[in-house]
């Protein structure tokens, strides 16, 4: 029991966040209590803003307050390369490497029949739509699809499924190299490992 029901309520909400246990939640709550009113309200405003103003880009599926997002509308990025990832956090991780200047496609997860995640639950149809030829053209403008799903069972299954769908379309399909350890998530990989994985990607057979 805490001396304040509001402190108790804050701790209960903080514990619901990923990787935040009871002790960490207590430390954060005490920090916010000691912080200035301006600092605490600035945090509250940032949280409110992302819930009210940030959505998903209709093209790539990444988080953005604009639609299409800045990465999709950046004329300096190579529209002939699309890097396919599972979650928006993976886009952030790859962007930090500074090695990729193409565009992205966020699936929103990975195939996992045991968890009930089937192809229809992912943004696969939207990806295939992006590979359609432009009006008046017989070929797509996309040269390469880089499969950067996580190197675990679900990620590998998703990459294999996508490669079989895309290969007949005449688009080169590559997979990021094994610089990323098996069983890990891109979001938590270091920058050097991610950069090497991108550079060492191989074509999916």
BADREN-769058 format. One record per residue (C-alpha): residue number from 1; residue in one letter; x negated, y negated, z negated. Coordinates in pm, 1 decimal, decimal comma. Layout:
N
(r NUM; 'a'; (X; Y; Z))
...
//
This chain:
205
(r 1; 'x'; (0,0; 0,0; 0,0))
(r 2; 'x'; (-118,7; -350,9; 83,0))
(r 3; 'x'; (-46,4; -672,1; -102,2))
(r 4; 'x'; (115,5; -817,0; 210,1))
(r 5; 'x'; (369,6; -642,2; 429,4))
(r 6; 'x'; (243,3; -848,3; 724,6))
(r 7; 'x'; (-111,1; -724,7; 675,8))
(r 8; 'x'; (23,1; -370,7; 655,4))
(r 9; 'x'; (222,6; -424,5; 976,2))
(r 10; 'x'; (-84,3; -560,1; 1160,6))
(r 11; 'x'; (-296,1; -263,6; 1050,0))
(r 12; 'x'; (-26,9; -21,2; 1162,8))
(r 13; 'x'; (-25,6; -181,8; 1509,0))
(r 14; 'x'; (-405,7; -189,3; 1533,7))
(r 15; 'x'; (-430,2; 181,5; 1447,5))
(r 16; 'x'; (-220,2; 254,1; 1756,3))
(r 17; 'x'; (-498,8; 118,6; 1980,0))
(r 18; 'x'; (-744,6; 367,1; 2137,3))
(r 19; 'x'; (-1052,2; 449,4; 1926,6))
(r 20; 'x'; (-925,8; 241,2; 1632,2))
(r 21; 'x'; (-900,4; 431,4; 1305,5))
(r 22; 'x'; (-763,4; 316,3; 972,5))
(r 23; 'x'; (-1091,2; 165,2; 849,1))
(r 24; 'x'; (-1158,0; -15,3; 1176,8))
(r 25; 'x'; (-803,4; -150,2; 1174,0))
(r 26; 'x'; (-850,7; -280,4; 820,8))
(r 27; 'x'; (-1175,6; -454,5; 917,5))
(r 28; 'x'; (-1010,6; -617,8; 1219,6))
(r 29; 'x'; (-712,0; -728,5; 1014,2))
(r 30; 'x'; (-937,1; -882,4; 748,1))
(r 31; 'x'; (-1143,5; -1054,9; 1018,8))
(r 32; 'x'; (-828,5; -1209,9; 1165,6))
(r 33; 'x'; (-718,6; -1323,6; 820,7))
(r 34; 'x'; (-1050,9; -1501,3; 769,3))
(r 35; 'x'; (-1061,0; -1643,5; 1122,4))
(r 36; 'x'; (-938,3; -1994,4; 1190,3))
(r 37; 'x'; (-578,2; -2042,3; 1295,3))
(r 38; 'x'; (-697,5; -2157,5; 1639,5))
(r 39; 'x'; (-905,7; -1842,9; 1697,0))
(r 40; 'x'; (-624,6; -1611,7; 1588,8))
(r 41; 'x'; (-365,1; -1789,2; 1802,7))
(r 42; 'x'; (-601,5; -1788,0; 2101,4))
(r 43; 'x'; (-619,6; -1408,1; 2074,4))
(r 44; 'x'; (-242,5; -1386,3; 2041,5))
(r 45; 'x'; (-197,8; -1608,8; 2348,0))
(r 46; 'x'; (-438,8; -1394,8; 2553,5))
(r 47; 'x'; (-240,0; -1082,8; 2464,9))
(r 48; 'x'; (89,1; -1253,6; 2550,1))
(r 49; 'x'; (-49,1; -1380,5; 2880,8))
(r 50; 'x'; (-159,3; -1040,9; 3009,9))
(r 51; 'x'; (181,7; -891,0; 2934,0))
(r 52; 'x'; (368,8; -1175,2; 3102,0))
(r 53; 'x'; (141,2; -1264,7; 3392,9))
(r 54; 'x'; (-67,2; -961,6; 3486,4))
(r 55; 'x'; (76,7; -690,1; 3708,4))
(r 56; 'x'; (-44,0; -449,7; 3975,4))
(r 57; 'x'; (-167,1; -553,4; 4317,8))
(r 58; 'x'; (75,6; -414,6; 4577,0))
(r 59; 'x'; (-215,7; -327,1; 4807,7))
(r 60; 'x'; (-482,8; -164,5; 4590,2))
(r 61; 'x'; (-301,0; -105,2; 4260,1))
(r 62; 'x'; (-556,9; -294,5; 4050,3))
(r 63; 'x'; (-454,8; -528,6; 3767,2))
(r 64; 'x'; (-407,9; -885,8; 3887,9))
(r 65; 'x'; (-204,8; -1200,7; 3828,0))
(r 66; 'x'; (-205,1; -1256,0; 4204,8))
(r 67; 'x'; (-55,8; -1036,7; 4475,6))
(r 68; 'x'; (-252,2; -935,5; 4675,3))
(r 69; 'x'; (-541,8; -952,7; 4430,2))
(r 70; 'x'; (-865,5; -1145,2; 4481,2))
(r 71; 'x'; (-1059,6; -835,0; 4581,0))
(r 72; 'x'; (-809,5; -752,4; 4854,9))
(r 73; 'x'; (-804,0; -1106,7; 4995,4))
(r 74; 'x'; (-1180,2; -1170,6; 4977,2))
(r 75; 'x'; (-1284,3; -1216,8; 5341,3))
(r 76; 'x'; (-1647,6; -1139,7; 5254,7))
(r 77; 'x'; (-1566,1; -783,1; 5147,9))
(r 78; 'x'; (-1584,6; -496,7; 5399,2))
(r 79; 'x'; (-1231,2; -382,2; 5479,9))
(r 80; 'x'; (-1374,3; -78,1; 5659,6))
(r 81; 'x'; (-1471,1; 86,7; 5329,4))
(r 82; 'x'; (-1219,6; 182,8; 5061,9))
(r 83; 'x'; (-1337,3; 321,5; 4729,3))
(r 84; 'x'; (-1069,2; 537,7; 4567,2))
(r 85; 'x'; (-1065,2; 543,9; 4185,5))
(r 86; 'x'; (-831,2; 671,4; 3918,9))
(r 87; 'x'; (-775,6; 365,5; 3699,6))
(r 88; 'x'; (-827,7; -13,6; 3705,8))
(r 89; 'x'; (-1104,9; 26,4; 3446,9))
(r 90; 'x'; (-1303,9; 217,7; 3708,8))
(r 91; 'x'; (-1289,7; -84,9; 3941,8))
(r 92; 'x'; (-1438,7; -300,2; 3666,3))
(r 93; 'x'; (-1715,7; -47,1; 3608,0))
(r 94; 'x'; (-1809,8; -24,0; 3977,8))
(r 95; 'x'; (-1793,6; -400,2; 4026,2))
(r 96; 'x'; (-2044,6; -449,1; 3745,1))
(r 97; 'x'; (-2302,6; -252,0; 3944,3))
(r 98; 'x'; (-2293,7; -510,3; 4225,0))
(r 99; 'x'; (-2357,1; -227,5; 4475,2))
(r 100; 'x'; (-2019,0; -204,0; 4647,1))
(r 101; 'x'; (-1875,1; -477,4; 4868,1))
(r 102; 'x'; (-1580,8; -293,5; 5019,4))
(r 103; 'x'; (-1224,5; -268,6; 4893,1))
(r 104; 'x'; (-1059,4; -44,1; 4635,3))
(r 105; 'x'; (-758,1; 179,4; 4593,0))
(r 106; 'x'; (-638,4; 272,0; 4243,0))
(r 107; 'x'; (-448,4; 601,2; 4226,6))
(r 108; 'x'; (-310,7; 548,9; 3877,9))
(r 109; 'x'; (-441,2; 882,1; 3751,8))
(r 110; 'x'; (-559,0; 1223,5; 3871,0))
(r 111; 'x'; (-386,0; 1546,2; 3968,3))
(r 112; 'x'; (-315,3; 1760,4; 3664,6))
(r 113; 'x'; (-36,5; 2019,0; 3710,6))
(r 114; 'x'; (-63,5; 2127,7; 3346,1))
(r 115; 'x'; (19,3; 1771,7; 3242,1))
(r 116; 'x'; (291,4; 1741,9; 3504,2))
(r 117; 'x'; (95,6; 1499,3; 3724,2))
(r 118; 'x'; (168,5; 1590,5; 4086,0))
(r 119; 'x'; (71,7; 1406,5; 4409,2))
(r 120; 'x'; (400,8; 1215,1; 4406,1))
(r 121; 'x'; (303,7; 1059,4; 4071,7))
(r 122; 'x'; (-9,8; 898,6; 4220,1))
(r 123; 'x'; (-53,4; 619,2; 4475,9))
(r 124; 'x'; (-152,5; 863,6; 4749,8))
(r 125; 'x'; (120,6; 762,9; 4994,8))
(r 126; 'x'; (7,7; 400,6; 4963,3))
(r 127; 'x'; (-349,8; 504,9; 5040,3))
(r 128; 'x'; (-243,6; 687,7; 5356,9))
(r 129; 'x'; (-44,8; 379,6; 5460,9))
(r 130; 'x'; (-366,0; 177,0; 5447,6))
(r 131; 'x'; (-524,5; 418,6; 5692,6))
(r 132; 'x'; (-261,6; 370,4; 5959,4))
(r 133; 'x'; (-377,7; 195,2; 6278,4))
(r 134; 'x'; (-300,9; -175,0; 6310,7))
(r 135; 'x'; (-11,4; -259,6; 6544,6))
(r 136; 'x'; (-133,5; -242,5; 6903,2))
(r 137; 'x'; (-437,1; -31,2; 6810,9))
(r 138; 'x'; (-488,5; 343,1; 6842,8))
(r 139; 'x'; (-741,0; 372,3; 6559,7))
(r 140; 'x'; (-759,3; 263,6; 6199,0))
(r 141; 'x'; (-993,8; -15,3; 6091,6))
(r 142; 'x'; (-1105,8; 193,3; 5791,9))
(r 143; 'x'; (-1435,5; 371,4; 5860,6))
(r 144; 'x'; (-1500,1; 539,3; 5526,3))
(r 145; 'x'; (-1311,9; 651,7; 5218,8))
(r 146; 'x'; (-1534,3; 686,3; 4911,2))
(r 147; 'x'; (-1381,9; 923,5; 4657,6))
(r 148; 'x'; (-1490,8; 795,9; 4317,0))
(r 149; 'x'; (-1256,4; 995,1; 4097,2))
(r 150; 'x'; (-1398,2; 1106,0; 3763,8))
(r 151; 'x'; (-1637,9; 1405,5; 3768,2))
(r 152; 'x'; (-1412,4; 1637,9; 3570,2))
(r 153; 'x'; (-1169,0; 1914,7; 3667,7))
(r 154; 'x'; (-878,3; 1680,3; 3742,4))
(r 155; 'x'; (-1098,2; 1434,1; 3928,8))
(r 156; 'x'; (-1258,4; 1703,5; 4140,7))
(r 157; 'x'; (-919,3; 1853,3; 4225,5))
(r 158; 'x'; (-791,3; 1511,5; 4326,0))
(r 159; 'x'; (-1096,0; 1444,6; 4545,2))
(r 160; 'x'; (-1056,2; 1780,3; 4720,3))
(r 161; 'x'; (-684,9; 1721,6; 4778,1))
(r 162; 'x'; (-745,2; 1375,2; 4922,7))
(r 163; 'x'; (-1030,2; 1489,8; 5146,0))
(r 164; 'x'; (-804,2; 1751,9; 5305,7))
(r 165; 'x'; (-536,8; 1488,2; 5368,0))
(r 166; 'x'; (-770,5; 1224,9; 5509,7))
(r 167; 'x'; (-1020,2; 1427,7; 5714,4))
(r 168; 'x'; (-773,0; 1500,6; 5999,5))
(r 169; 'x'; (-719,1; 1126,1; 6041,1))
(r 170; 'x'; (-1071,0; 1082,6; 6175,3))
(r 171; 'x'; (-1191,8; 877,7; 5879,4))
(r 172; 'x'; (-1525,0; 961,1; 5715,0))
(r 173; 'x'; (-1472,0; 1089,1; 5359,4))
(r 174; 'x'; (-1754,7; 1075,5; 5105,2))
(r 175; 'x'; (-1780,2; 1165,9; 4737,2))
(r 176; 'x'; (-1993,9; 975,3; 4487,1))
(r 177; 'x'; (-2309,7; 1164,4; 4393,9))
(r 178; 'x'; (-2353,6; 1365,0; 4076,8))
(r 179; 'x'; (-2538,0; 1082,4; 3907,5))
(r 180; 'x'; (-2224,0; 1060,3; 3694,2))
(r 181; 'x'; (-2228,3; 1345,5; 3439,6))
(r 182; 'x'; (-1959,3; 1612,5; 3470,6))
(r 183; 'x'; (-1678,7; 1560,1; 3221,2))
(r 184; 'x'; (-1740,9; 1186,5; 3174,0))
(r 185; 'x'; (-1536,3; 881,1; 3275,1))
(r 186; 'x'; (-1662,4; 613,5; 3515,7))
(r 187; 'x'; (-1545,8; 340,8; 3279,4))
(r 188; 'x'; (-1804,0; 446,7; 3020,1))
(r 189; 'x'; (-2094,8; 518,6; 3254,9))
(r 190; 'x'; (-2399,7; 293,4; 3252,3))
(r 191; 'x'; (-2463,1; 60,6; 3546,4))
(r 192; 'x'; (-2776,0; 234,9; 3677,7))
(r 193; 'x'; (-2599,0; 572,7; 3687,7))
(r 194; 'x'; (-2301,9; 424,2; 3872,8))
(r 195; 'x'; (-2523,4; 242,4; 4121,6))
(r 196; 'x'; (-2717,0; 561,8; 4199,3))
(r 197; 'x'; (-2393,9; 757,1; 4233,8))
(r 198; 'x'; (-2266,9; 509,5; 4490,9))
(r 199; 'x'; (-2593,3; 506,6; 4684,8))
(r 200; 'x'; (-2615,1; 887,5; 4686,8))
(r 201; 'x'; (-2258,6; 956,8; 4796,5))
(r 202; 'x'; (-2216,7; 1242,3; 5042,4))
(r 203; 'x'; (-1966,6; 1333,9; 5307,2))
(r 204; 'x'; (-1693,7; 1573,0; 5194,8))
(r 205; 'x'; (-1696,6; 1892,7; 5399,5))
//
